[in-house]
């Protein structure tokens, strides 16, 4: 478990890098990039920046290459905005979390019955007859 200091540094790096990607980078390769989270080493000299890129595999690789080439610029932004003894060396990693969650959602939709199918099953089991009896009681 990272220390509180490492967590604060990771959050600060995430904010600086995400704002710099959004507002200051002019590289056309870097599009639809979201910084999901940052991992910082205990000595605060290395940082893994996990990014999510919307698009197909080639767009993801292209954006990752653009980010790796802009790592020096982003490190300079971190150095100017974060007061620390050492500026962490940034390494960009593609975050597959969003892709995996979409895949899991698709698999669950295939495996679990749909809501329409479950409503038909409830009607066939006799729950609709119970509702009919309740309305007749209310009418009396």
C-alpha positions as CSV (number, residue, x, y, z in Angstrom):
1,X,0.0,0.0,0.0
2,X,1.5,3.3,-1.0
3,X,2.2,6.0,1.6
4,X,0.0,9.0,1.9
5,X,2.8,11.1,0.4
6,X,3.0,8.9,-2.7
7,X,-0.8,9.0,-3.1
8,X,-0.8,12.8,-2.9
9,X,2.0,13.0,-5.4
10,X,0.2,10.6,-7.7
11,X,-3.0,12.7,-7.6
12,X,-1.1,15.9,-8.3
13,X,0.7,14.3,-11.2
14,X,-2.6,13.0,-12.6
15,X,-4.1,16.4,-12.5
16,X,-1.1,18.2,-14.1
17,X,-0.7,15.6,-16.9
18,X,-4.4,15.4,-17.7
19,X,-4.7,19.2,-18.0
20,X,-1.6,19.4,-20.1
21,X,-2.8,16.7,-22.4
22,X,-6.1,18.4,-22.7
23,X,-5.0,22.0,-23.2
24,X,-1.3,22.2,-24.1
25,X,-0.3,19.3,-26.3
26,X,-0.5,20.0,-30.0
27,X,0.4,16.5,-31.2
28,X,-2.3,15.2,-33.6
29,X,-1.6,11.6,-32.6
30,X,-2.9,12.3,-29.1
31,X,-6.7,12.3,-29.3
32,X,-9.5,11.0,-27.0
33,X,-7.0,10.3,-24.1
34,X,-8.1,10.1,-20.5
35,X,-5.7,9.7,-17.6
36,X,-7.3,7.1,-15.4
37,X,-4.8,6.9,-12.5
38,X,-1.1,7.2,-11.7
39,X,1.2,4.9,-9.7
40,X,4.2,6.4,-8.1
41,X,7.2,4.5,-6.8
42,X,7.9,4.8,-3.0
43,X,11.0,7.0,-3.7
44,X,8.8,9.3,-5.9
45,X,11.3,9.1,-8.8
46,X,9.2,7.0,-11.2
47,X,5.5,7.3,-12.2
48,X,3.3,5.1,-14.3
49,X,0.6,7.1,-15.9
50,X,-2.3,4.8,-16.9
51,X,-4.3,6.2,-19.8
52,X,-7.5,5.1,-21.5
53,X,-7.8,5.8,-25.2
54,X,-11.1,5.6,-27.1
55,X,-10.8,4.0,-30.5
56,X,-9.4,0.9,-32.1
57,X,-6.1,-0.8,-31.4
58,X,-4.1,1.3,-34.0
59,X,-5.4,4.6,-32.5
60,X,-4.5,3.4,-29.0
61,X,-0.9,2.5,-30.1
62,X,-0.6,5.8,-32.0
63,X,-1.7,7.8,-29.0
64,X,0.6,5.9,-26.7
65,X,3.6,6.6,-28.9
66,X,2.6,10.3,-29.0
67,X,2.4,10.4,-25.2
68,X,5.8,8.7,-24.9
69,X,7.4,11.2,-27.2
70,X,5.8,14.0,-25.2
71,X,6.9,12.6,-21.9
72,X,9.7,15.1,-21.5
73,X,7.4,18.0,-22.0
74,X,4.9,16.6,-19.5
75,X,7.7,16.0,-17.0
76,X,8.7,19.6,-17.3
77,X,5.1,20.7,-16.7
78,X,5.1,18.5,-13.6
79,X,8.4,20.0,-12.4
80,X,7.1,23.5,-12.8
81,X,3.8,23.0,-11.1
82,X,4.7,20.5,-8.3
83,X,7.2,21.5,-5.7
84,X,9.2,18.3,-5.1
85,X,12.9,17.5,-4.7
86,X,12.8,15.1,-7.7
87,X,10.6,15.1,-10.8
88,X,9.3,11.6,-11.4
89,X,10.1,10.0,-14.7
90,X,6.8,9.4,-16.6
91,X,6.0,6.1,-18.2
92,X,2.7,5.8,-20.1
93,X,0.8,2.5,-19.9
94,X,-2.4,1.7,-21.7
95,X,-5.3,1.0,-19.2
96,X,-7.5,-1.9,-20.4
97,X,-10.0,-1.4,-17.5
98,X,-12.7,0.2,-19.6
99,X,-12.3,-2.3,-22.4
100,X,-12.6,-5.2,-20.0
101,X,-15.7,-3.7,-18.3
102,X,-17.4,-3.4,-21.7
103,X,-16.5,-7.0,-22.5
104,X,-17.8,-8.3,-19.1
105,X,-21.0,-6.3,-19.6
106,X,-21.5,-7.9,-23.0
107,X,-20.8,-11.4,-21.6
108,X,-23.3,-10.8,-18.8
109,X,-26.0,-9.7,-21.2
110,X,-25.5,-12.9,-23.2
111,X,-25.5,-15.2,-20.1
112,X,-28.3,-13.6,-18.0
113,X,-31.9,-13.5,-19.2
114,X,-33.1,-10.2,-20.4
115,X,-35.8,-8.3,-18.4
116,X,-38.4,-8.9,-21.1
117,X,-37.8,-12.6,-20.9
118,X,-38.0,-12.6,-17.1
119,X,-41.3,-10.6,-17.3
120,X,-42.7,-13.3,-19.5
121,X,-41.6,-16.0,-17.1
122,X,-43.3,-14.2,-14.2
123,X,-46.6,-14.0,-16.2
124,X,-46.4,-17.7,-17.0
125,X,-45.8,-18.6,-13.3
126,X,-49.1,-17.1,-12.2
127,X,-48.1,-13.8,-10.7
128,X,-50.5,-12.0,-13.1
129,X,-53.4,-14.0,-11.7
130,X,-52.6,-12.7,-8.2
131,X,-52.8,-9.2,-9.5
132,X,-56.2,-9.9,-11.0
133,X,-57.5,-11.1,-7.6
134,X,-56.3,-7.9,-5.9
135,X,-58.2,-5.7,-8.3
136,X,-61.4,-7.6,-7.7
137,X,-61.0,-7.1,-4.0
138,X,-60.5,-3.4,-4.4
139,X,-63.7,-3.1,-6.5
140,X,-65.8,-4.7,-3.8
